[in-house]
Amino acid sequence: MTAGIDFGLAIRGSDVYNGLRMRVTQKIRRQIVQRVVTQLETANISKAVEDLAS
């Protein structure tokens, strides 16, 4: 009986853990994408300024 409960808790625990890990991974991925997009936008703006200046 106790082994069954422990096993159930272990599975539930890993589900929670996997859910948190996925959420963290998605957050990190989103931050990286935003950073890249920001860098691209900044690069495009500076290039546009250079084109206007020339």
Residue, then its C-alpha position, 0 to 999 in steps of 0.5 A: m500500500t505505501a509503495g503504491i502511494d510513494f510510486g504515485l507521488a513520484i510520478r506526480g512529482s516528475d510531471v510537475y518537474n517536467g511541466l516546470r522545466m518545459r515552462v522555463t525552457q519556453k521562457i528562455r527560448r522566448q527571451i533568446v528569440q526576442r533578443v535576436v529580433t531586437q538585435l536585427e531591428t537595431a541593425n536594420i535601423s542603424k543601416a537605414v540611418e547610414d543609408l539616409a546619411s550617405 
